[in-house]
Amino acid sequence: MSSQAPGVEFSRVISFLKRRYPGFAETAYQEFIAHVEPDFDELSYEHAERLHELALEWAIFDKPLEGGLSGIELYCV
């Protein structure tokens, strides 16, 4: 038995969103960075990586898409 919790494989959600919205990941990342306005000169490599992860998380769970639904909601519909 797998030690992973059951649930959605996020790589599938990302693939779904990329097919449905070409350029999705890049656009979402740019929107997230514009909203957060981080100072990349002050960020360590690890913090910059974490920022990329947070941008992707925001894009999947919080960024409003069709009808105000998030990416995860559209994937599950």
Backbone torsions as a table, in degrees:
resi	resn	phi	psi	omega
1	MET	NA	139.8	-177.9
2	SER	-73.4	146.2	177.1
3	SER	-82.5	-8.8	179.3
4	GLN	-76.3	146.0	176.4
5	ALA	-71.1	143.6	177.0
6	PRO	-65.4	149.2	178.2
7	GLY	158.6	-165.2	-176.8
8	VAL	-78.4	137.3	171.8
9	GLU	-83.8	115.2	-172.2
10	PHE	-66.6	-23.9	176.1
11	SER	-63.3	-32.5	176.7
12	ARG	-68.9	-38.8	178.3
13	VAL	-64.5	-44.5	-179.7
14	ILE	-63.3	-44.2	177.9
15	SER	-60.9	-43.1	177.7
16	PHE	-58.9	-47.4	-178.0
17	LEU	-67.3	-37.0	178.0
18	LYS	-66.0	-36.9	177.4
19	ARG	-69.0	-42.7	-176.4
20	ARG	-75.3	-34.2	-178.1
21	TYR	-129.5	86.7	178.5
22	PRO	-54.3	134.7	-177.6
23	GLY	81.3	8.6	-175.4
24	PHE	-53.5	-53.0	-173.8
25	ALA	-62.8	-44.2	-178.4
26	GLU	-65.7	-44.6	179.8
27	THR	-63.9	-45.4	-180.0
28	ALA	-62.5	-41.8	179.1
29	TYR	-61.3	-45.4	179.8
30	GLN	-61.8	-41.4	178.1
31	GLU	-63.8	-43.3	-179.5
32	PHE	-62.8	-47.0	-179.5
33	ILE	-63.2	-40.1	178.2
34	ALA	-63.2	-35.8	179.6
35	HIS	-74.0	-41.9	-175.7
36	VAL	-82.2	-32.2	-179.8
37	GLU	51.9	58.6	179.7
38	PRO	-74.4	154.2	174.1
39	ASP	-95.7	95.1	-175.8
40	PHE	-61.9	-26.5	178.8
41	ASP	-66.0	-25.8	-178.0
42	GLU	-95.1	-8.5	-176.4
43	LEU	-88.9	137.6	171.6
44	SER	-73.3	166.7	178.2
45	TYR	-57.8	-43.1	-179.2
46	GLU	-63.2	-40.2	179.0
47	HIS	-69.5	-36.0	177.1
48	ALA	-65.8	-40.6	176.1
49	GLU	-61.6	-43.7	179.6
50	ARG	-63.2	-36.4	177.9
51	LEU	-62.3	-40.8	176.7
52	HIS	-62.2	-42.4	178.6
53	GLU	-63.2	-42.8	179.1
54	LEU	-64.7	-37.4	178.0
55	ALA	-62.7	-42.4	179.2
56	LEU	-67.1	-40.9	177.2
57	GLU	-60.9	-45.1	177.8
58	TRP	-60.0	-43.3	-178.3
59	ALA	-62.3	-36.0	-178.6
60	ILE	-78.9	-44.1	-170.0
61	PHE	-100.6	-25.7	-171.1
62	ASP	-121.0	-27.3	-176.8
63	LYS	-66.4	120.1	178.7
64	PRO	-71.4	133.3	178.0
65	LEU	-119.9	-135.1	-178.5
66	GLU	-56.6	129.2	176.5
67	GLY	59.8	20.4	-179.7
68	GLY	79.7	3.2	179.5
69	LEU	-79.5	148.8	176.0
70	SER	-80.9	169.6	178.3
71	GLY	-59.6	-42.5	180.0
72	ILE	-65.9	-37.0	177.9
73	GLU	-66.5	-42.2	178.1
74	LEU	-64.4	-38.6	179.0
75	TYR	-63.5	-38.0	-175.5
76	CYS	-81.6	-16.6	-177.6
77	VAL	-74.0	NA	NA
